[in-house]
Amino acid sequence: MTDLELRAQSFQIAWKYLDRSGLLTGERTDAARFILNRIDRMMIRGERRRLLLSNAAIDAYRMRPVFVPLEA
């Protein structure tokens, strides 16, 4: 499996889980960038286990700080 295939599969696993669980919030483009960034950083460090990549991205997304606008 190539790195691009691994990246795509890891992203797809994370995205499907977050989407089906209702955890994807806000702008989808921003969410996709966040998930891919997490996967990319781990791959740069040498990680190649697909489920570890996707689960780490899911955990990072779930724990990310979320901006909550103040009511006027």
N, CA, C and O atoms as a Maestro MAE file, in Angstrom:
{
 s_m_m2io_version
 :::
 2.0.0
}

f_m_ct {
 s_m_title
 :::
 protein
 m_atom[288] {
  # First column is atom index #
  i_m_mmod_type
  r_m_x_coord
  r_m_y_coord
  r_m_z_coord
  i_m_residue_number
  s_m_chain_name
  s_m_pdb_residue_name
  s_m_pdb_atom_name
  i_m_atomic_number
  :::
  1 25 0.841 -1.175 0.000 1 A "MET " " N  " 7
  2 3 0.000 0.000 0.000 1 A "MET " " CA " 6
  3 2 0.893 1.247 0.000 1 A "MET " " C  " 6
  4 15 1.860 1.337 0.756 1 A "MET " " O  " 8
  5 25 0.551 2.187 -0.848 2 A "THR " " N  " 7
  6 3 1.325 3.429 -0.909 2 A "THR " " CA " 6
  7 2 0.907 4.361 0.230 2 A "THR " " C  " 6
  8 15 -0.132 4.173 0.863 2 A "THR " " O  " 8
  9 25 1.741 5.363 0.468 3 A "ASP " " N  " 7
  10 3 1.415 6.342 1.504 3 A "ASP " " CA " 6
  11 2 0.115 7.080 1.194 3 A "ASP " " C  " 6
  12 15 -0.664 7.373 2.101 3 A "ASP " " O  " 8
  13 25 -0.122 7.378 -0.077 4 A "LEU " " N  " 7
  14 3 -1.357 8.074 -0.448 4 A "LEU " " CA " 6
  15 2 -2.582 7.205 -0.179 4 A "LEU " " C  " 6
  16 15 -3.613 7.707 0.268 4 A "LEU " " O  " 8
  17 25 -2.476 5.916 -0.446 5 A "GLU " " N  " 7
  18 3 -3.584 5.000 -0.174 5 A "GLU " " CA " 6
  19 2 -3.818 4.880 1.332 5 A "GLU " " C  " 6
  20 15 -4.958 4.886 1.797 5 A "GLU " " O  " 8
  21 25 -2.737 4.774 2.078 6 A "LEU " " N  " 7
  22 3 -2.830 4.687 3.533 6 A "LEU " " CA " 6
  23 2 -3.476 5.945 4.102 6 A "LEU " " C  " 6
  24 15 -4.344 5.868 4.972 6 A "LEU " " O  " 8
  25 25 -3.056 7.082 3.614 7 A "ARG " " N  " 7
  26 3 -3.609 8.369 4.062 7 A "ARG " " CA " 6
  27 2 -5.105 8.440 3.754 7 A "ARG " " C  " 6
  28 15 -5.903 8.836 4.604 7 A "ARG " " O  " 8
  29 25 -5.476 8.055 2.540 8 A "ALA " " N  " 7
  30 3 -6.879 8.109 2.125 8 A "ALA " " CA " 6
  31 2 -7.741 7.140 2.934 8 A "ALA " " C  " 6
  32 15 -8.846 7.492 3.347 8 A "ALA " " O  " 8
  33 25 -7.251 5.942 3.159 9 A "GLN " " N  " 7
  34 3 -8.017 4.960 3.914 9 A "GLN " " CA " 6
  35 2 -8.162 5.374 5.377 9 A "GLN " " C  " 6
  36 15 -9.234 5.222 5.962 9 A "GLN " " O  " 8
  37 25 -7.102 5.888 5.959 10 A "SER " " N  " 7
  38 3 -7.154 6.346 7.351 10 A "SER " " CA " 6
  39 2 -8.144 7.499 7.491 10 A "SER " " C  " 6
  40 15 -8.928 7.544 8.440 10 A "SER " " O  " 8
  41 25 -8.102 8.424 6.546 11 A "PHE " " N  " 7
  42 3 -9.038 9.544 6.560 11 A "PHE " " CA " 6
  43 2 -10.471 9.048 6.430 11 A "PHE " " C  " 6
  44 15 -11.353 9.490 7.166 11 A "PHE " " O  " 8
  45 25 -10.701 8.144 5.507 12 A "GLN " " N  " 7
  46 3 -12.053 7.635 5.265 12 A "GLN " " CA " 6
  47 2 -12.627 6.963 6.512 12 A "GLN " " C  " 6
  48 15 -13.798 7.161 6.838 12 A "GLN " " O  " 8
  49 25 -11.822 6.178 7.203 13 A "ILE " " N  " 7
  50 3 -12.273 5.526 8.429 13 A "ILE " " CA " 6
  51 2 -12.660 6.571 9.470 13 A "ILE " " C  " 6
  52 15 -13.735 6.496 10.064 13 A "ILE " " O  " 8
  53 25 -11.777 7.548 9.688 14 A "ALA " " N  " 7
  54 3 -12.039 8.587 10.679 14 A "ALA " " CA " 6
  55 2 -13.274 9.407 10.302 14 A "ALA " " C  " 6
  56 15 -14.126 9.679 11.147 14 A "ALA " " O  " 8
  57 25 -13.366 9.795 9.041 15 A "TRP " " N  " 7
  58 3 -14.479 10.632 8.585 15 A "TRP " " CA " 6
  59 2 -15.815 9.910 8.752 15 A "TRP " " C  " 6
  60 15 -16.775 10.484 9.266 15 A "TRP " " O  " 8
  61 25 -15.872 8.655 8.319 16 A "LYS " " N  " 7
  62 3 -17.125 7.897 8.422 16 A "LYS " " CA " 6
  63 2 -17.559 7.763 9.874 16 A "LYS " " C  " 6
  64 15 -18.738 7.921 10.193 16 A "LYS " " O  " 8
  65 25 -16.609 7.471 10.753 17 A "TYR " " N  " 7
  66 3 -16.956 7.327 12.163 17 A "TYR " " CA " 6
  67 2 -17.499 8.637 12.722 17 A "TYR " " C  " 6
  68 15 -18.557 8.655 13.352 17 A "TYR " " O  " 8
  69 25 -16.786 9.719 12.495 18 A "LEU " " N  " 7
  70 3 -17.208 11.006 13.038 18 A "LEU " " CA " 6
  71 2 -18.541 11.457 12.450 18 A "LEU " " C  " 6
  72 15 -19.377 12.021 13.155 18 A "LEU " " O  " 8
  73 25 -18.733 11.211 11.171 19 A "ASP " " N  " 7
  74 3 -19.976 11.601 10.513 19 A "ASP " " CA " 6
  75 2 -21.159 10.789 11.041 19 A "ASP " " C  " 6
  76 15 -22.201 11.350 11.379 19 A "ASP " " O  " 8
  77 25 -20.997 9.499 11.107 20 A "ARG " " N  " 7
  78 3 -22.092 8.627 11.564 20 A "ARG " " CA " 6
  79 2 -22.414 8.826 13.038 20 A "ARG " " C  " 6
  80 15 -23.553 8.626 13.458 20 A "ARG " " O  " 8
  81 25 -21.429 9.216 13.816 21 A "SER " " N  " 7
  82 3 -21.664 9.412 15.248 21 A "SER " " CA " 6
  83 2 -22.213 10.802 15.550 21 A "SER " " C  " 6
  84 15 -22.576 11.091 16.691 21 A "SER " " O  " 8
  85 25 -22.276 11.661 14.539 22 A "GLY " " N  " 7
  86 3 -22.792 13.012 14.731 22 A "GLY " " CA " 6
  87 2 -21.789 13.973 15.354 22 A "GLY " " C  " 6
  88 15 -22.163 15.051 15.813 22 A "GLY " " O  " 8
  89 25 -20.523 13.588 15.370 23 A "LEU " " N  " 7
  90 3 -19.502 14.427 15.992 23 A "LEU " " CA " 6
  91 2 -18.914 15.479 15.054 23 A "LEU " " C  " 6
  92 15 -18.231 16.393 15.517 23 A "LEU " " O  " 8
  93 25 -19.159 15.373 13.760 24 A "LEU " " N  " 7
  94 3 -18.653 16.380 12.826 24 A "LEU " " CA " 6
  95 2 -19.474 17.649 13.003 24 A "LEU " " C  " 6
  96 15 -20.688 17.653 12.795 24 A "LEU " " O  " 8
  97 25 -18.809 18.708 13.382 25 A "THR " " N  " 7
  98 3 -19.496 19.972 13.593 25 A "THR " " CA " 6
  99 2 -18.798 21.066 12.806 25 A "THR " " C  " 6
  100 15 -17.634 20.930 12.431 25 A "THR " " O  " 8
  101 25 -19.510 22.142 12.562 26 A "GLY " " N  " 7
  102 3 -18.907 23.281 11.876 26 A "GLY " " CA " 6
  103 2 -18.672 23.007 10.401 26 A "GLY " " C  " 6
  104 15 -19.327 22.164 9.788 26 A "GLY " " O  " 8
  105 25 -17.730 23.733 9.860 27 A "GLU " " N  " 7
  106 3 -17.403 23.655 8.436 27 A "GLU " " CA " 6
  107 2 -16.711 22.318 8.128 27 A "GLU " " C  " 6
  108 15 -15.711 21.973 8.758 27 A "GLU " " O  " 8
  109 25 -17.233 21.596 7.188 28 A "ARG " " N  " 7
  110 3 -16.689 20.278 6.841 28 A "ARG " " CA " 6
  111 2 -15.283 20.371 6.256 28 A "ARG " " C  " 6
  112 15 -14.465 19.475 6.463 28 A "ARG " " O  " 8
  113 25 -15.003 21.434 5.540 29 A "THR " " N  " 7
  114 3 -13.661 21.607 4.982 29 A "THR " " CA " 6
  115 2 -12.639 21.750 6.102 29 A "THR " " C  " 6
  116 15 -11.556 21.170 6.034 29 A "THR " " O  " 8
  117 25 -12.974 22.506 7.115 30 A "ASP " " N  " 7
  118 3 -12.078 22.671 8.262 30 A "ASP " " CA " 6
  119 2 -11.879 21.349 9.002 30 A "ASP " " C  " 6
  120 15 -10.769 21.026 9.425 30 A "ASP " " O  " 8
  121 25 -12.957 20.595 9.153 31 A "ALA " " N  " 7
  122 3 -12.866 19.291 9.818 31 A "ALA " " CA " 6
  123 2 -11.959 18.350 9.031 31 A "ALA " " C  " 6
  124 15 -11.133 17.647 9.613 31 A "ALA " " O  " 8
  125 25 -12.114 18.338 7.709 32 A "ALA " " N  " 7
  126 3 -11.275 17.478 6.870 32 A "ALA " " CA " 6
  127 2 -9.809 17.868 6.985 32 A "ALA " " C  " 6
  128 15 -8.939 17.001 7.079 32 A "ALA " " O  " 8
  129 25 -9.534 19.157 6.977 33 A "ARG " " N  " 7
  130 3 -8.150 19.620 7.128 33 A "ARG " " CA " 6
  131 2 -7.567 19.198 8.475 33 A "ARG " " C  " 6
  132 15 -6.419 18.762 8.553 33 A "ARG " " O  " 8
  133 25 -8.354 19.329 9.517 34 A "PHE " " N  " 7
  134 3 -7.902 18.957 10.851 34 A "PHE " " CA " 6
  135 2 -7.540 17.470 10.902 34 A "PHE " " C  " 6
  136 15 -6.477 17.102 11.402 34 A "PHE " " O  " 8
  137 25 -8.421 16.628 10.388 35 A "ILE " " N  " 7
  138 3 -8.200 15.184 10.405 35 A "ILE " " CA " 6
  139 2 -6.977 14.815 9.571 35 A "ILE " " C  " 6
  140 15 -6.132 14.041 10.019 35 A "ILE " " O  " 8
  141 25 -6.878 15.361 8.367 36 A "LEU " " N  " 7
  142 3 -5.733 15.059 7.505 36 A "LEU " " CA " 6
  143 2 -4.428 15.555 8.111 36 A "LEU " " C  " 6
  144 15 -3.395 14.897 7.987 36 A "LEU " " O  " 8
  145 25 -4.468 16.708 8.761 37 A "ASN " " N  " 7
  146 3 -3.261 17.235 9.393 37 A "ASN " " CA " 6
  147 2 -2.750 16.280 10.458 37 A "ASN " " C  " 6
  148 15 -1.550 16.025 10.551 37 A "ASN " " O  " 8
  149 25 -3.661 15.756 11.256 38 A "ARG " " N  " 7
  150 3 -3.273 14.808 12.311 38 A "ARG " " CA " 6
  151 2 -2.670 13.538 11.703 38 A "ARG " " C  " 6
  152 15 -1.640 13.053 12.171 38 A "ARG " " O  " 8
  153 25 -3.310 13.003 10.668 39 A "ILE " " N  " 7
  154 3 -2.805 11.803 10.005 39 A "ILE " " CA " 6
  155 2 -1.441 12.077 9.378 39 A "ILE " " C  " 6
  156 15 -0.521 11.271 9.512 39 A "ILE " " O  " 8
  157 25 -1.309 13.208 8.697 40 A "ASP " " N  " 7
  158 3 -0.037 13.559 8.044 40 A "ASP " " CA " 6
  159 2 1.102 13.680 9.049 40 A "ASP " " C  " 6
  160 15 2.204 13.188 8.803 40 A "ASP " " O  " 8
  161 25 0.842 14.330 10.178 41 A "ARG " " N  " 7
  162 3 1.898 14.489 11.183 41 A "ARG " " CA " 6
  163 2 2.371 13.143 11.719 41 A "ARG " " C  " 6
  164 15 3.564 12.949 11.952 41 A "ARG " " O  " 8
  165 25 1.454 12.230 11.909 42 A "MET " " N  " 7
  166 3 1.852 10.906 12.399 42 A "MET " " CA " 6
  167 2 2.610 10.119 11.328 42 A "MET " " C  " 6
  168 15 3.555 9.392 11.636 42 A "MET " " O  " 8
  169 25 2.197 10.265 10.087 43 A "MET " " N  " 7
  170 3 2.890 9.564 9.010 43 A "MET " " CA " 6
  171 2 4.300 10.108 8.821 43 A "MET " " C  " 6
  172 15 5.222 9.350 8.520 43 A "MET " " O  " 8
  173 25 4.473 11.404 8.993 44 A "ILE " " N  " 7
  174 3 5.807 12.005 8.895 44 A "ILE " " CA " 6
  175 2 6.728 11.403 9.951 44 A "ILE " " C  " 6
  176 15 7.922 11.222 9.713 44 A "ILE " " O  " 8
  177 25 6.167 11.096 11.118 45 A "ARG " " N  " 7
  178 3 6.966 10.480 12.185 45 A "ARG " " CA " 6
  179 2 7.158 8.977 11.989 45 A "ARG " " C  " 6
  180 15 7.838 8.328 12.784 45 A "ARG " " O  " 8
  181 25 6.562 8.424 10.930 46 A "GLY " " N  " 7
  182 3 6.818 7.030 10.596 46 A "GLY " " CA " 6
  183 2 5.693 6.051 10.875 46 A "GLY " " C  " 6
  184 15 5.846 4.853 10.637 46 A "GLY " " O  " 8
  185 25 4.569 6.537 11.375 47 A "GLU " " N  " 7
  186 3 3.458 5.627 11.667 47 A "GLU " " CA " 6
  187 2 2.822 5.123 10.376 47 A "GLU " " C  " 6
  188 15 2.568 5.906 9.461 47 A "GLU " " O  " 8
  189 25 2.566 3.818 10.300 48 A "ARG " " N  " 7
  190 3 1.971 3.235 9.092 48 A "ARG " " CA " 6
  191 2 0.804 2.295 9.407 48 A "ARG " " C  " 6
  192 15 0.320 1.592 8.521 48 A "ARG " " O  " 8
  193 25 0.358 2.280 10.649 49 A "ARG " " N  " 7
  194 3 -0.787 1.432 11.006 49 A "ARG " " CA " 6
  195 2 -2.075 2.221 10.792 49 A "ARG " " C  " 6
  196 15 -2.330 3.216 11.469 49 A "ARG " " O  " 8
  197 25 -2.876 1.761 9.845 50 A "ARG " " N  " 7
  198 3 -4.069 2.477 9.410 50 A "ARG " " CA " 6
  199 2 -5.036 2.774 10.551 50 A "ARG " " C  " 6
  200 15 -5.506 3.905 10.679 50 A "ARG " " O  " 8
  201 25 -5.338 1.788 11.373 51 A "LEU " " N  " 7
  202 3 -6.299 2.018 12.447 51 A "LEU " " CA " 6
  203 2 -5.753 2.935 13.528 51 A "LEU " " C  " 6
  204 15 -6.504 3.700 14.133 51 A "LEU " " O  " 8
  205 25 -4.476 2.867 13.771 52 A "LEU " " N  " 7
  206 3 -3.886 3.787 14.738 52 A "LEU " " CA " 6
  207 2 -3.962 5.217 14.209 52 A "LEU " " C  " 6
  208 15 -4.273 6.143 14.959 52 A "LEU " " O  " 8
  209 25 -3.682 5.398 12.927 53 A "LEU " " N  " 7
  210 3 -3.782 6.729 12.317 53 A "LEU " " CA " 6
  211 2 -5.209 7.272 12.409 53 A "LEU " " C  " 6
  212 15 -5.417 8.417 12.811 53 A "LEU " " O  " 8
  213 25 -6.179 6.454 12.038 54 A "SER " " N  " 7
  214 3 -7.562 6.922 12.033 54 A "SER " " CA " 6
  215 2 -8.073 7.148 13.454 54 A "SER " " C  " 6
  216 15 -8.764 8.135 13.705 54 A "SER " " O  " 8
  217 25 -7.748 6.254 14.387 55 A "ASN " " N  " 7
  218 3 -8.210 6.428 15.766 55 A "ASN " " CA " 6
  219 2 -7.579 7.644 16.429 55 A "ASN " " C  " 6
  220 15 -8.243 8.345 17.192 55 A "ASN " " O  " 8
  221 25 -6.318 7.901 16.151 56 A "ALA " " N  " 7
  222 3 -5.663 9.087 16.706 56 A "ALA " " CA " 6
  223 2 -6.300 10.357 16.146 56 A "ALA " " C  " 6
  224 15 -6.470 11.336 16.874 56 A "ALA " " O  " 8
  225 25 -6.651 10.350 14.872 57 A "ALA " " N  " 7
  226 3 -7.312 11.510 14.265 57 A "ALA " " CA " 6
  227 2 -8.696 11.724 14.881 57 A "ALA " " C  " 6
  228 15 -9.101 12.860 15.126 57 A "ALA " " O  " 8
  229 25 -9.410 10.640 15.126 58 A "ILE " " N  " 7
  230 3 -10.729 10.733 15.762 58 A "ILE " " CA " 6
  231 2 -10.591 11.321 17.165 58 A "ILE " " C  " 6
  232 15 -11.317 12.245 17.532 58 A "ILE " " O  " 8
  233 25 -9.666 10.788 17.935 59 A "ASP " " N  " 7
  234 3 -9.468 11.286 19.302 59 A "ASP " " CA " 6
  235 2 -9.072 12.758 19.315 59 A "ASP " " C  " 6
  236 15 -9.575 13.536 20.126 59 A "ASP " " O  " 8
  237 25 -8.170 13.136 18.413 60 A "ALA " " N  " 7
  238 3 -7.736 14.529 18.349 60 A "ALA " " CA " 6
  239 2 -8.897 15.441 17.980 60 A "ALA " " C  " 6
  240 15 -9.032 16.533 18.533 60 A "ALA " " O  " 8
  241 25 -9.737 14.997 17.047 61 A "TYR " " N  " 7
  242 3 -10.882 15.810 16.630 61 A "TYR " " CA " 6
  243 2 -11.872 15.964 17.786 61 A "TYR " " C  " 6
  244 15 -12.408 17.050 18.009 61 A "TYR " " O  " 8
  245 25 -12.106 14.897 18.504 62 A "ARG " " N  " 7
  246 3 -13.049 14.938 19.625 62 A "ARG " " CA " 6
  247 2 -12.552 15.849 20.750 62 A "ARG " " C  " 6
  248 15 -13.364 16.442 21.460 62 A "ARG " " O  " 8
  249 25 -11.249 15.971 20.922 63 A "MET " " N  " 7
  250 3 -10.694 16.757 22.021 63 A "MET " " CA " 6
  251 2 -10.262 18.159 21.607 63 A "MET " " C  " 6
  252 15 -9.757 18.916 22.435 63 A "MET " " O  " 8
  253 25 -10.453 18.518 20.337 64 A "ARG " " N  " 7
  254 3 -10.008 19.827 19.871 64 A "ARG " " CA " 6
  255 2 -10.812 20.922 20.554 64 A "ARG " " C  " 6
  256 15 -11.974 20.717 20.907 64 A "ARG " " O  " 8
  257 25 -10.198 22.082 20.741 65 A "PRO " " N  " 7
  258 3 -10.967 23.199 21.296 65 A "PRO " " CA " 6
  259 2 -11.985 23.677 20.262 65 A "PRO " " C  " 6
  260 15 -11.685 23.759 19.071 65 A "PRO " " O  " 8
  261 25 -13.160 23.981 20.721 66 A "VAL " " N  " 7
  262 3 -14.233 24.430 19.829 66 A "VAL " " CA " 6
  263 2 -14.598 25.863 20.182 66 A "VAL " " C  " 6
  264 15 -14.833 26.191 21.345 66 A "VAL " " O  " 8
  265 25 -14.640 26.703 19.170 67 A "PHE " " N  " 7
  266 3 -15.015 28.101 19.351 67 A "PHE " " CA " 6
  267 2 -16.527 28.190 19.518 67 A "PHE " " C  " 6
  268 15 -17.288 27.703 18.682 67 A "PHE " " O  " 8
  269 25 -16.939 28.807 20.593 68 A "VAL " " N  " 7
  270 3 -18.361 29.019 20.836 68 A "VAL " " CA " 6
  271 2 -18.600 30.521 20.845 68 A "VAL " " C  " 6
  272 15 -18.131 31.218 21.744 68 A "VAL " " O  " 8
  273 25 -19.330 31.030 19.846 69 A "PRO " " N  " 7
  274 3 -19.554 32.485 19.780 69 A "PRO " " CA " 6
  275 2 -20.420 32.958 20.955 69 A "PRO " " C  " 6
  276 15 -21.327 32.259 21.406 69 A "PRO " " O  " 8
  277 25 -20.114 34.141 21.423 70 A "LEU " " N  " 7
  278 3 -20.898 34.749 22.493 70 A "LEU " " CA " 6
  279 2 -22.210 35.269 21.928 70 A "LEU " " C  " 6
  280 15 -22.263 35.795 20.816 70 A "LEU " " O  " 8
  281 25 -23.243 35.115 22.697 71 A "GLU " " N  " 7
  282 3 -24.540 35.639 22.257 71 A "GLU " " CA " 6
  283 2 -24.579 37.133 22.500 71 A "GLU " " C  " 6
  284 15 -24.080 37.626 23.511 71 A "GLU " " O  " 8
  285 25 -25.175 37.841 21.569 72 A "ALA " " N  " 7
  286 3 -25.252 39.308 21.687 72 A "ALA " " CA " 6
  287 2 -26.428 39.743 22.500 72 A "ALA " " C  " 6
  288 15 -26.636 40.941 22.694 72 A "ALA " " O  " 8
  :::
 }
 m_bond[287] {
  # First column is bond index #
  i_m_from
  i_m_to
  i_m_order
  :::
  1 1 2 1
  2 2 3 1
  3 3 4 2
  4 3 5 1
  5 5 6 1
  6 6 7 1
  7 7 8 2
  8 7 9 1
  9 9 10 1
  10 10 11 1
  11 11 12 2
  12 11 13 1
  13 13 14 1
  14 14 15 1
  15 15 16 2
  16 15 17 1
  17 17 18 1
  18 18 19 1
  19 19 20 2
  20 19 21 1
  21 21 22 1
  22 22 23 1
  23 23 24 2
  24 23 25 1
  25 25 26 1
  26 26 27 1
  27 27 28 2
  28 27 29 1
  29 29 30 1
  30 30 31 1
  31 31 32 2
  32 31 33 1
  33 33 34 1
  34 34 35 1
  35 35 36 2
  36 35 37 1
  37 37 38 1
  38 38 39 1
  39 39 40 2
  40 39 41 1
  41 41 42 1
  42 42 43 1
  43 43 44 2
  44 43 45 1
  45 45 46 1
  46 46 47 1
  47 47 48 2
  48 47 49 1
  49 49 50 1
  50 50 51 1
  51 51 52 2
  52 51 53 1
  53 53 54 1
  54 54 55 1
  55 55 56 2
  56 55 57 1
  57 57 58 1
  58 58 59 1
  59 59 60 2
  60 59 61 1
  61 61 62 1
  62 62 63 1
  63 63 64 2
  64 63 65 1
  65 65 66 1
  66 66 67 1
  67 67 68 2
  68 67 69 1
  69 69 70 1
  70 70 71 1
  71 71 72 2
  72 71 73 1
  73 73 74 1
  74 74 75 1
  75 75 76 2
  76 75 77 1
  77 77 78 1
  78 78 79 1
  79 79 80 2
  80 79 81 1
  81 81 82 1
  82 82 83 1
  83 83 84 2
  84 83 85 1
  85 85 86 1
  86 86 87 1
  87 87 88 2
  88 87 89 1
  89 89 90 1
  90 90 91 1
  91 91 92 2
  92 91 93 1
  93 93 94 1
  94 94 95 1
  95 95 96 2
  96 95 97 1
  97 97 98 1
  98 98 99 1
  99 99 100 2
  100 99 101 1
  101 101 102 1
  102 102 103 1
  103 103 104 2
  104 103 105 1
  105 105 106 1
  106 106 107 1
  107 107 108 2
  108 107 109 1
  109 109 110 1
  110 110 111 1
  111 111 112 2
  112 111 113 1
  113 113 114 1
  114 114 115 1
  115 115 116 2
  116 115 117 1
  117 117 118 1
  118 118 119 1
  119 119 120 2
  120 119 121 1
  121 121 122 1
  122 122 123 1
  123 123 124 2
  124 123 125 1
  125 125 126 1
  126 126 127 1
  127 127 128 2
  128 127 129 1
  129 129 130 1
  130 130 131 1
  131 131 132 2
  132 131 133 1
  133 133 134 1
  134 134 135 1
  135 135 136 2
  136 135 137 1
  137 137 138 1
  138 138 139 1
  139 139 140 2
  140 139 141 1
  141 141 142 1
  142 142 143 1
  143 143 144 2
  144 143 145 1
  145 145 146 1
  146 146 147 1
  147 147 148 2
  148 147 149 1
  149 149 150 1
  150 150 151 1
  151 151 152 2
  152 151 153 1
  153 153 154 1
  154 154 155 1
  155 155 156 2
  156 155 157 1
  157 157 158 1
  158 158 159 1
  159 159 160 2
  160 159 161 1
  161 161 162 1
  162 162 163 1
  163 163 164 2
  164 163 165 1
  165 165 166 1
  166 166 167 1
  167 167 168 2
  168 167 169 1
  169 169 170 1
  170 170 171 1
  171 171 172 2
  172 171 173 1
  173 173 174 1
  174 174 175 1
  175 175 176 2
  176 175 177 1
  177 177 178 1
  178 178 179 1
  179 179 180 2
  180 179 181 1
  181 181 182 1
  182 182 183 1
  183 183 184 2
  184 183 185 1
  185 185 186 1
  186 186 187 1
  187 187 188 2
  188 187 189 1
  189 189 190 1
  190 190 191 1
  191 191 192 2
  192 191 193 1
  193 193 194 1
  194 194 195 1
  195 195 196 2
  196 195 197 1
  197 197 198 1
  198 198 199 1
  199 199 200 2
  200 199 201 1
  201 201 202 1
  202 202 203 1
  203 203 204 2
  204 203 205 1
  205 205 206 1
  206 206 207 1
  207 207 208 2
  208 207 209 1
  209 209 210 1
  210 210 211 1
  211 211 212 2
  212 211 213 1
  213 213 214 1
  214 214 215 1
  215 215 216 2
  216 215 217 1
  217 217 218 1
  218 218 219 1
  219 219 220 2
  220 219 221 1
  221 221 222 1
  222 222 223 1
  223 223 224 2
  224 223 225 1
  225 225 226 1
  226 226 227 1
  227 227 228 2
  228 227 229 1
  229 229 230 1
  230 230 231 1
  231 231 232 2
  232 231 233 1
  233 233 234 1
  234 234 235 1
  235 235 236 2
  236 235 237 1
  237 237 238 1
  238 238 239 1
  239 239 240 2
  240 239 241 1
  241 241 242 1
  242 242 243 1
  243 243 244 2
  244 243 245 1
  245 245 246 1
  246 246 247 1
  247 247 248 2
  248 247 249 1
  249 249 250 1
  250 250 251 1
  251 251 252 2
  252 251 253 1
  253 253 254 1
  254 254 255 1
  255 255 256 2
  256 255 257 1
  257 257 258 1
  258 258 259 1
  259 259 260 2
  260 259 261 1
  261 261 262 1
  262 262 263 1
  263 263 264 2
  264 263 265 1
  265 265 266 1
  266 266 267 1
  267 267 268 2
  268 267 269 1
  269 269 270 1
  270 270 271 1
  271 271 272 2
  272 271 273 1
  273 273 274 1
  274 274 275 1
  275 275 276 2
  276 275 277 1
  277 277 278 1
  278 278 279 1
  279 279 280 2
  280 279 281 1
  281 281 282 1
  282 282 283 1
  283 283 284 2
  284 283 285 1
  285 285 286 1
  286 286 287 1
  287 287 288 2
  :::
 }
}
